[in-house]
Amino acid sequence: MSASRRGAVRRLLRCGCGLLAWLALAAPASAADAAFERVLARWDGDARADLKAVVVLRDGAVVAQRYYNGADAQSLHDIRSAGKSVTALLAGIAVDRGRLRFEQPVARCLPARGKALAGVRAGDLLSMRSGLDADDERADSPGNEDRLDEAADPVAFALAVPRREAPGTRYAYNSLTAYLAGLCVESATGQPLDEFANAQLFAPLGIADWRWQRDAGGHAKGQGNLSLRAGDFARIGQMALDGGRWQGREIVRADTLRAILAPRVRIGAVDPYADEYGYFWYRKTQRIGSDEIEVVFASGNGGNKLYLVPSLRMVVAIQSSAYGRGYGQRRSQDLLRALLTAARTH
């Protein structure tokens, strides 16, 4: 995209014009943009019919976008556990406002606590190292996600999960600690999680159409089930890529965002799609030809991904409803790698 078109897109964004106008103005114009569009077109004939949207930003402007299987730019889509990464951003905003600290004991920010949470820090929740017996990969785990979802009183259920090991010692992927992190943000800020998100993140980014599922107790699910439009999903990624700023406004302090995205634990041995985990955000080095390209990303069941590629100044938002199907994650990584290959040559 030419410098003049990029400038026009930025002016349109600053004026607060609608997403459709932004997307129309940002239509592909360069050889690089056309190469990205050709990549996205490869999935037009995917017989599985559950890929929904891909939006590619470079230098803050849309360079390619495609919608599949009945979706369009206005479609709300459940990004599943990629919502955990939004919860981490909200925790960071609470930190910026002096309401929370990553190192503080969660006993200060949960409505009740038992012995199992003694010594657990907010950062332990955010890095999946709470020490609680919660593991979504084990059906017999007391804190398994399915049990949490089925609980008549999710808060009481989450607070009653027993300890398995000392906090901060082992990574175990689970939704329960993300749910607790959302409760922590609610308690620290004095607002429901979704209302805090609207005031401090969504509205400042110009995101007006969204939905965040609440549980049986009336709490927005910090572990996921946030529905966004694909373009708005990409906006969150652009803000993170730009060091926590959007159109000149600070949304998350740069040092806080670095703490959220920083690698905390190596997980490559248990996750084929990631090398490291931070505060509900992942990292992986993708090897494309002779290049090693670092990618930071949010990830949700079914292949929902928000990829940040700092070295290429690129954001890729993928929405998919291949929930519970392993090919969804593989397809999204294949899409990313194809786009990275195109970016290397343009």
C-alpha positions in Angstrom: 0.0 0.0 0.0 1.4 3.4 -0.9 2.3 6.0 1.7 -0.5 8.3 0.5 -3.1 5.5 1.0 -1.7 4.6 4.4 -2.0 8.3 5.4 -5.6 8.4 4.2 -6.4 5.3 6.2 -4.9 6.8 9.3 -6.8 10.0 8.8 -10.0 8.0 8.4 -9.3 6.1 11.6 -8.6 9.3 13.6 -11.9 10.8 12.5 -13.8 7.9 14.0 -15.4 6.8 10.8 -16.9 3.4 10.6 -15.1 0.1 10.1 -16.7 -0.5 6.7 -15.3 2.8 5.3 -12.0 1.9 6.8 -12.0 -1.5 5.1 -13.2 0.0 1.8 -10.4 2.7 1.7 -7.8 0.1 2.7 -8.6 -2.2 -0.2 -5.5 -3.9 -1.6 -3.6 -1.8 -4.2 0.0 -2.9 -4.3 1.7 -6.0 -5.5 2.3 -7.0 -1.9 -1.3 -6.7 -1.1 -2.3 -8.8 -4.1 0.1 -11.5 -3.0 -1.6 -11.6 0.4 -5.0 -11.8 -1.2 -3.8 -14.7 -3.3 -2.7 -16.5 -0.2 -6.2 -16.0 1.4 -7.9 -17.1 -1.8 -6.3 -20.6 -1.4 -8.8 -21.4 1.3 -11.9 -20.5 -0.7 -12.5 -24.1 -1.5 -11.8 -25.6 1.9 -14.4 -28.4 2.2 -14.5 -28.1 5.9 -16.5 -24.9 5.7 -15.7 -23.5 9.1 -13.0 -20.9 8.4 -14.7 -17.5 8.9 -12.4 -14.6 8.4 -8.8 -13.5 8.0 -7.7 -9.8 8.3 -4.1 -8.8 7.6 -2.7 -5.5 8.7 0.7 -4.1 7.9 2.0 -0.7 9.1 -1.4 -0.2 10.7 -3.4 -0.6 7.5 -5.5 -3.4 6.1 -3.6 -5.1 3.2 -5.7 -8.1 2.8 -9.0 -9.5 4.1 -11.3 -12.3 3.3 -14.5 -13.8 4.7 -15.6 -17.3 4.3 -18.7 -19.6 4.7 -21.3 -16.9 5.1 -19.3 -14.5 7.4 -18.7 -10.9 6.6 -17.0 -7.8 8.1 -20.0 -7.3 10.5 -20.1 -10.9 11.8 -19.5 -11.4 15.5 -17.5 -14.5 16.2 -16.6 -16.3 19.5 -12.8 -16.3 19.7 -12.9 -18.7 22.6 -9.7 -18.8 24.6 -8.1 -15.9 22.7 -10.3 -14.0 25.1 -7.8 -15.0 27.8 -5.3 -12.6 26.2 -7.8 -9.8 26.4 -8.2 -10.6 30.1 -4.4 -10.2 30.5 -4.6 -6.8 28.8 -7.4 -5.8 31.2 -5.2 -7.0 34.1 -2.5 -4.8 32.7 -4.8 -1.8 32.5 -5.7 -2.4 36.2 -2.0 -2.4 37.0 -1.6 0.9 35.2 -4.3 2.4 37.4 -2.7 1.2 40.6 -5.5 -1.2 41.3 -3.5 -4.4 40.9 0.1 -5.7 40.8 1.3 -8.8 39.0 3.3 -9.8 42.0 0.5 -9.4 44.6 -1.1 -12.3 46.4 -4.4 -13.2 44.9 -5.9 -13.2 48.4 -6.1 -9.4 48.0 -8.2 -9.5 44.9 -10.5 -12.6 45.1 -13.9 -12.5 46.9 -12.9 -15.5 49.1 -10.0 -17.8 49.3 -8.9 -21.1 50.8 -5.7 -22.7 51.7 -5.1 -23.8 48.1 -4.6 -20.2 47.0 -2.1 -19.3 49.8 1.0 -17.9 48.2 -0.5 -17.7 44.7 0.3 -14.4 43.0 -1.7 -12.7 40.2 1.2 -13.5 37.8 0.9 -17.2 38.7 -2.7 -17.1 37.5 -1.8 -15.2 34.3 1.0 -17.7 33.4 -1.0 -20.9 34.2 1.3 -21.7 37.1 -1.2 -21.4 40.0 -0.3 -24.8 41.5 -4.1 -25.6 41.6 -5.2 -29.1 40.4 -6.7 -27.6 37.2 -5.6 -29.1 33.9 -7.9 -29.0 30.8 -5.9 -31.8 29.2 -6.9 -34.2 32.0 -10.5 -35.3 32.1 -10.1 -36.4 35.8 -8.7 -33.0 36.9 -10.8 -31.5 39.7 -10.5 -28.0 38.0 -11.1 -29.1 34.5 -12.8 -26.6 32.2 -15.9 -28.8 31.7 -16.5 -29.0 35.4 -16.2 -25.2 35.8 -18.7 -24.7 33.0 -21.2 -27.1 34.5 -20.9 -25.6 38.1 -24.1 -24.0 39.4 -21.9 -21.6 41.4 -18.7 -21.1 39.3 -17.0 -18.8 41.8 -17.5 -21.2 44.7 -16.3 -24.1 42.5 -13.2 -22.3 41.4 -12.2 -21.2 44.9 -12.6 -24.8 46.1 -10.3 -26.5 43.7 -7.4 -28.1 45.7 -3.7 -27.4 45.3 -1.6 -29.9 43.4 1.9 -28.3 43.8 3.6 -25.2 44.9 2.5 -22.1 42.9 4.9 -20.8 40.2 6.5 -24.2 39.6 4.7 -25.8 36.7 2.7 -24.8 33.6 -0.6 -26.5 33.1 -3.1 -25.2 30.5 -6.5 -24.6 32.1 -9.4 -22.1 32.0 -10.0 -22.0 35.7 -7.0 -19.8 36.5 -8.1 -17.4 33.7 -11.6 -17.3 35.3 -10.0 -16.5 38.6 -7.8 -13.8 36.9 -11.0 -12.2 35.6 -12.5 -12.2 39.1 -9.4 -10.6 40.4 -9.7 -7.8 37.8 -13.3 -7.3 38.8 -12.5 -7.1 42.5 -9.5 -4.8 42.0 -11.4 -2.4 39.8 -14.8 -2.6 41.4 -16.5 -3.2 38.0 -17.8 -6.2 36.1 -15.1 -7.5 33.8 -17.0 -6.7 30.6 -17.9 -3.2 31.7 -14.3 -2.5 32.6 -13.3 -3.9 29.2 -15.8 -1.6 27.4 -14.7 1.5 29.2 -11.0 1.0 29.2 -10.3 -1.1 26.0 -13.1 -1.5 23.6 -14.5 2.0 23.5 -11.0 3.6 23.2 -10.3 1.4 20.3 -13.6 2.2 18.6 -15.0 -1.3 19.2 -18.8 -0.8 19.6 -20.2 -4.2 18.6 -19.1 -7.1 20.9 -20.5 -9.7 23.2 -18.9 -11.3 26.2 -20.7 -14.4 27.6 -21.5 -14.4 31.4 -21.5 -17.5 33.6 -24.3 -18.8 35.9 -23.1 -16.3 38.5 -23.3 -13.3 36.2 -19.5 -12.9 35.7 -18.1 -12.3 32.3 -15.9 -15.4 31.5 -12.3 -14.2 31.8 -11.3 -17.5 30.3 -13.0 -16.8 26.9 -16.3 -16.7 25.0 -15.7 -13.1 23.9 -17.3 -12.4 20.4 -15.8 -9.8 18.2 -15.8 -8.7 14.6 -12.6 -9.8 12.7 -11.6 -6.2 12.0 -11.9 -5.3 15.7 -10.0 -8.4 16.7 -7.2 -7.1 14.5 -7.4 -3.6 16.1 -6.6 -5.1 19.5 -3.6 -6.7 17.8 -2.4 -3.5 16.2 -2.7 -1.7 19.6 -0.5 -4.4 21.2 2.0 -4.3 18.3 2.2 -0.5 18.7 3.3 -0.8 22.3 -0.1 -0.3 23.9 -1.1 2.8 21.9 -4.0 3.5 19.5 -4.1 6.6 17.4 -1.7 8.4 19.8 -3.6 7.4 22.9 -2.1 5.1 25.5 -4.3 2.2 26.2 -1.8 0.0 28.1 1.5 1.4 29.3 4.4 0.1 27.2 6.3 -1.4 30.2 3.1 -3.1 31.4 2.5 -4.5 27.9 6.1 -5.8 27.7 5.6 -7.6 31.0 2.4 -9.2 29.7 4.0 -10.4 26.4 7.4 -11.4 28.0 8.1 -15.2 27.9 7.7 -16.7 31.3 7.9 -20.5 30.7 8.9 -22.8 27.9 6.0 -24.9 26.7 7.2 -26.4 23.4 7.4 -29.8 24.9 3.6 -29.8 25.6 2.3 -27.5 22.8 3.3 -28.0 19.2 2.2 -24.6 18.2 4.1 -22.5 20.7 7.6 -22.2 22.2 6.9 -20.0 25.2 4.0 -18.6 27.3 3.7 -15.2 29.0 0.7 -13.7 30.7 -2.0 -15.5 28.6 0.0 -14.7 25.4 2.1 -17.1 23.4 5.4 -16.9 21.4 6.8 -19.0 18.6 9.7 -18.6 16.3 8.5 -19.6 12.8 11.3 -20.7 10.4 10.5 -19.5 6.9 13.2 -20.4 4.4 16.4 -19.1 6.0 14.6 -16.6 8.2 13.6 -17.0 11.9 10.5 -14.9 12.5 9.3 -14.3 16.1 5.5 -14.3 16.4 3.5 -13.3 19.5 0.0 -14.5 19.6 -3.4 -15.1 21.3 -4.9 -18.5 20.7 -8.4 -20.0 20.9 -10.0 -23.3 20.3 -10.9 -24.0 16.7 -8.0 -22.0 15.2 -8.9 -18.5 16.4 -5.7 -16.6 16.4 -4.3 -13.1 16.7 -0.8 -13.1 15.4 1.6 -10.2 16.0 4.8 -10.1 13.8 7.0 -7.2 15.0 9.8 -7.7 12.5 7.3 -7.4 9.6 5.1 -4.8 11.3 2.2 -7.2 10.6 -1.0 -8.4 12.4 -3.0 -11.4 11.3 -6.4 -12.0 12.8 -8.0 -15.4 12.0 -11.5 -16.5 13.1 -12.6 -20.1 12.8 -15.3 -22.3 14.2 -13.5 -25.6 14.0 -14.1 -26.0 17.7 -12.7 -29.2 19.1 -11.1 -30.2 15.8 -7.3 -30.4 15.7 -7.1 -29.3 12.1 -8.3 -25.8 13.1 -5.0 -25.0 14.8 -3.0 -26.5 11.9 -4.9 -24.5 9.3 -4.4 -21.2 11.1 -0.6 -21.9 11.4 -0.6 -22.9 7.7 -2.3 -19.6 6.9 0.2 -17.6 9.0 3.2 -19.3 7.4 1.9 -18.7 3.9 1.4 -15.0 4.7 4.9 -14.8 6.2 6.3 -16.3 3.1 4.5 -13.7 1.0 5.7 -10.9 3.3 9.3 -12.0 2.9 9.2 -11.4 -0.8 7.3 -8.2 -0.8 
